[in-house]
C-alpha cells in the first residue's frame, strides 16, 4: 500500500481523455515506468497505444486488463476541483480516472509488487505468468487490445477491475448505434443541437441554437449509460422544457425536425428500458446464469449537413439478439424516415464460476471483506467481452457508488486500500500454485 496514494495522485494529474493520443501516451508511460521500477518486464505495443507489465513464468498466464484513458470530464463547473488537479477530501481521492480505471490499475500493479517481494524474500518460484495489460482506448473501441489478442493469443484466464465486486462472471452485450433523420429546413425552428461528449455517457448538458441564433441549455447528470438510474438525461430535460412552451412558440415547434426527434426519444426511452418504444425485454437468463436487464440510452445528438444524428448506447442480455434490437428500432421510428448509419457491438460473456481461478478470486474477496462472494452481471462494456475466461472483479465495493463517468469521480482511500489487499491475495494464491486453474 505504501506509495499507492501518491502514485495515483501523480497519474490523475495526467490528462488522458480518450482520443488524446499524447495524453494517453503519457499516462501509459507513467505506469510502464512504475512497473520497470518494480523490476517487472515491461513493453509497449501498437505504437504505444497499450502496454504489458509482466512477472513470473509458467505454462499458464493470468491476464489482468486495465486502462489509463478516461472519459471526458464534461462540464467543469460541476467539479469541486479541476478534474486533472486531484484532491483528497474527507478521505476520498477526487479526480477523473480515480475509479475508472487509473486507481484500480495502480492497485493491481502494487499488489503485483507485494506478491513479487514475498516470493523473492522466501525463495518461492512462480508457477505461472502474471500479465497486466494496460489499454489507452477503452473508452473508444478497444482496437489496440483486440489486435494484440489476435496476434499474440489470449491469456488462459483473468479479470478486469473495471466494474463492481464481488465476481461478475456474466455480462451483457453492448451495442452503439448511430441513427440519423432528415432535417425539414422549411419548417425549422431549431438550427443546431449539441449534447454529450462520449457515446458511453448519458449527457449532462444539451444545447440548442434557434434560427435567430438564440442559445439555450438544459442540464442533466452525466453517468455511465449502464447505470441510468444514477443520472439525468439532458436530452430528455431539453425536450420537456421545449414541450412546456405555450402559444405560438409551442405551435411553431410542432413540425420542427429536431424537436420531433427529441420528443420521440423522450417518450420511448425515458424509462431506459425502451418499453414504450417496443424494445425487446431481457429474458433474465443466459445459458443457465443470470442476465442483466436491457438498457437503451441516447447519449449524443447533433446535426451534420441536412441530417440529425442520434447515438444510442445499448446494454442487452445474452438471450436478446442484435437483430431483434435493430428490428424494434426500425419499427419504432418507421414514420420518421430514420436510417441506421453504423452499429458497433460486442457480445455478452459468460465464464463458469467453477473454474479454479474464479474460486480463488471469490476466496480472496471473502477473506478480505468478510462477506460472502455472490456472483453478478456486468451491465457495462468491459474487456471481458474481448477475451475468453474473463470476469469483472471490482473495483467498486457493494456499499459504494460507482462514480466513473460522473463529475467529481472519486475513490476512498479506505476502498483503495481494500481493493489492493483483495488483488494481492488473489494474485498471490495463483502465482505460486502448481495445479491448473482452468
N, C-alpha and C positions, 0 to 999 in steps of 0.2 A: 504493500500500500504506500510505503514511503515514496514520495515524489510523484505519485499519480495525480493528485490535485494540481500540483504545479505544472505538470506536463499538459494536463487538459486545458488549463488557463492559457498556456502558450499556444496550443493548437487552435483553440477557439478564436485567437486573435488573427488567424489567417483567414481572410475572406475567400471561401472556396465554394461559391454558389455554382450549382450545376450549370454547365455550359461555359464557365470561365476557365479555359484551359490553363492559364497562367496561375490563377489562384489555387485550382485543384492540384496542379503540379507541385506547388509549394507545400501544400498540406500533405501530399503523398511523400515528398522529400523529408518532411519533418518526421513522419512515423517510420520511414525507412532508416533515417539516421538514428532514431531511437533504438530500433531493432539491432542495428550494427553495433551500437554502444553496449548492447547486451550480449554481444558475441554470437548473434544468430546469422545464418546465411540469408542474405537479402539480395533481391534482384528486382528490376522493373521490366515490364512488358508493354507491348503495344504503344511504343513511342512515349513511354512514361505515363500511360493512362491507367495503369494498375501496377500493384506491387506484390511481391511474395516475400514473406518472412517465415523462415523455417528452422526447426530444430529437430534433433533426433534422427533415428534411422530404423528401418524395418520394412517388412513386406506390405504392411497396411498403412494408409495415410488418413489421418483425421484432418479434414478441411474445415476452417472457420472463416466464414465470409463476412466481411465488413466493408464500410465505405467511408470516405472522408469528404465527399461532395455533400453539400447541404442544400435545402430548399431555400428559395428566395425569401428574405425576411419580411417582404411586403411593406405595409405602411409603418414607417419608422416611428411615427408618433404614438403607435400602440405599445412601443417598448419602453420599459422603465429605465433602461440604459442602452446605449448603442449595441446592436446585435453582435458586432465583432469587437466589442470592448467589454469582455465578460466581467461580471461582478459576483461576489458572494454576499447573499442577503438572507439572513436568518437561516443559515445552514444550507442554502440552495445555490448552486452554481448556475447563473443565468447567462445564456449566450446561444446563438444559433449553432446547432450541432451538438449541444450538451448531451442530449439523449439519442439523437438521430444524425450521425452514428459515431461521432468522434469519441464521446465518453465511453461507450461500450468497446470500441476498437482499442482504446488505450487500456481499458480494464482487462481485456483478453491478453494484450501484449505484456502487461505487468504480471498477470497470472502465469504466463509462459516463463517469464524471468524467474519467478518464485519456484516453479517446478524444476527448471534447469539448475538453479542453485542447490536445491535439495538433492537432486541426483548427483551433481558434481561433488558435493560435500560428503555424501555417503558412498560414492563409488558405484551407484546403481546404473546399469546400462539401459538405454532406451530400447523399447521393443517395437516402436512404430514412429513414423514421422508425424510431426505436428506442424501443419502449414496454415499460416494466417494469410488469407487472400484479401487484398485491400483494393477496392474499386474507386474510381473517380467519376463514374457516370451512372450511378444507381438511380438517381432522380431523373435520368434522361435516356433510359433504354437498356442499360447494361451491355452494350455492344462489345466492349473490350473483354469483359469476363466471359461472355458467350463464346467469343472467338478463341480465347485462351483455353477454355474447356474442350472445345472441338479439336484443337491442335495438340493439347497435352494430356487429355484424358481427365476424367473426374476423380476426385478423392473417393476413397472407399465408403466414407460416411462423414457426417459432420453436422454443424449447426450454424445458424446465423443469429447473432444477438441484435435483432432488428425488429422487435415486436414486444411481446409480453411473456412473462412467466405464468404458469410453470412450463411444461413442454407442449408446444403446438406441433403435433405430428401430422396434422392435416391442414390444408389451406385452400381457400377459394381460388378460382381462376380470376384473372384480371384482364380487362379489355379497355382500351382507349379508342373511342370512336370520334371521328370528325364528321359532323353533319353540316350541310350547307343549304341555304334557302335563298331564293331570288329577292332582290330589293325592288319594290314598286316605287320608283322615284317620283312618279307623277302624284303619288298620294303621301309622300314622305313628310313627317314632322320631325323625326329624329334623323340627324345626318350621320352620327357615328356613335359607337358604343365600345367601351373597353372594360373588361373585367378579368380579374385573376392574373396571376403571374406564372403558374405552373399547372400542368394538366392533372396532377395528382392532388391538388389542393383546392378545397372549397374556397371560393373567392371571398376575401374580406372587404372588397370595395367594388363598386360598379359605377362607372362614369358615362354619362351621355352628353352629346353635343347636339343642340337643336339646329334647325335650318337657319335660325337667326344668330347662330354662334353662341347662344347662352349655354352654360355648362352646369350640370348638376351631378351630385354624387350621393350614392346610398352606401351605407356601411353595413358590414356583416362581421362575422368572426371566422377567420381562416383556420381550418383544421385539415388534417389528412382526410381525404374523402372517405376512407374506410370507417371513420368514426363520425358520421354526420350529426349524431345527436349532441356532440360536443360543440358544434359550430352553428353559424347562422349564414345562410347563403345570400350574398349581396345582390345576386341576380333576382332572386325572389323578392327581396326587400324593395328593389327599384320597381319591379313590376307592381307590387302592392301600392307603392307611393303614386305611381302614374295612374293606376286604376282608381285611386281615390279622388282624382280631379273631377270637377263639376263643370257643367255648362258647355260652352263652345270648345274649351280645351279638351274635355273628355270626348266630345263628338269628333274633333279633329284627329284624335289618336286612334279611333276605331279601325281605320284602314291603314295605319302605319305598319309597315312590314316588321320592323324591329320590335315594336310593341306587341304585335300579334304573336311573334315567336316567343318573346319573354313570357307572355301570359300562358301560352301553350305549355311551356316548360314548367311554370309555377303550378299550373293545375295538375299536370301529370306526374311531377316528380318532387313536389314539396315534401312528401312523406318519405322520400329517399328509397322507398321500395318500389315505386313506379306502378302501384296497383291501379290507380285511376287512368294510367296510360296503357294498361293492359299488358304490362311486362310480366314475364314468367316468374313464378314463385320458386324458391328453392325447396327441394323435397326434404331437406333437413338431414339427409344421409348421403354418404359417398363410399361405396364399396365396404359397407358394414361399419364405417366410422361416421362421426358427426360431420355435417357440412354446415357452413355459415349461411346466413340469410343473403338474399340478393340485394345489391345496393346500386342505385343509379344516381349520379351526381353530376349536373352540368358545372364544369369548372372554369371554362373560358368562353367568352362571346365577343366577337369582333367583326368588323366589316372590311372586306377587301374587294375593291372594284365594285361590282354590282351584286355581290353575294354576302349574306350573313353567315358567319361560321360559328358553330357551337361545338365545343369539345366536351364529350361526355365520358366520365370515368365510371367503370362498372366493375363490381366485385360479384362473382357468381359462384354458387355452389356447384360441386362436382358433377351432379347429375343434370344440371341445366346446360343445354347446348348453346354454342355460339350462334348456330343457325336460328334457334328459337328467339334469341335476343334480337338479331337482325330483322327477322320477320315481324316481330312485335313492334319494333321501332318504325319500320316502313309502314305498317298499318296505322299506327297512331298518327303519323304525320302525312297520311295519304292525301289530305286536302291542302297541304302546304307546299307542294312541289319540292319536297325535300329529296336530297340525294346524299348518299354516304360516300364521302371522298376518301376516307382512309380508316383502316382498322389495324390496331397493333395489340396483340394479345399474348398472354402466357397462360398455360393451362393450370388446373388445380394440381396439388401434390398430396401424396399420402405416403407416410413411412410407418412401417409396423412398429408398434410400441414394444414388441417382443425382441427387437434387435438389441444386442448386447450393449452398444454404445448409448442407446436410449435409456436403458435401465441404469447405466452409470450416471447419466445426466439427472435422471429422476432422483437417484440416491443422493447426489451432491446437493441438489436443491433442498431435499427434505432435511438433511443433516445440518445445513447452514441456517435455514429459516425456521425449522421446527414445525413445518406444515406438510401435510400430505400433498404429494405431487399429482394433481389431476392432469388430464390431457385436454387440450383445447384446439380451437380452429383459428387459423390466421386469416383475417379478412383483407389485409393489405398486400400489395405486391411485394415479394421478397425474393432473395437469391434462392430460396428453397424451391422455387419454380423452375430453376435453371439447371439443377443437378439432382441426381438420384440420391436417395438415402440421406436427405437433409431434414432437419426440423428447425423451427424457430424457438429460440431459448433466451428469453429476456429481450431487453434489459428492464422493462417496466414491471415492478412487483405488483401483486394483486391489489394492494391498497393504495396505489399511486395512479395519478392521471398521466396518460401518455401525452406529452406536450410537444412532440415532434410536429413540425409544420405550423405551429402556433406562435403568436407573439409571446415574448418572454419565455421561450423554451428553456427548460431547466431540468436539473437532476440534483437531488440532495446529496450532500457529502456522505451521509449515512448510507443511502442506497448505493452510491458508487463503491463504497467500502464493501457492502454486502455482495454486490454482483461480482466484484473482483474475487471475493472468497469463494463464491459458487463456482466460478470458472476455474479457479486454481484447483479446487477439489476434483472437479470433473476431469480436467486435463491430466492431473497427477495420476488419477486412478485409471486412465487409459494409457498414459505414456509408458509405464513400466509393466503393464500386464501382458503376459505371454500368450494367452488364448485369443483366438479371433473374436472380434466384436461385431462381425457382420450379422 
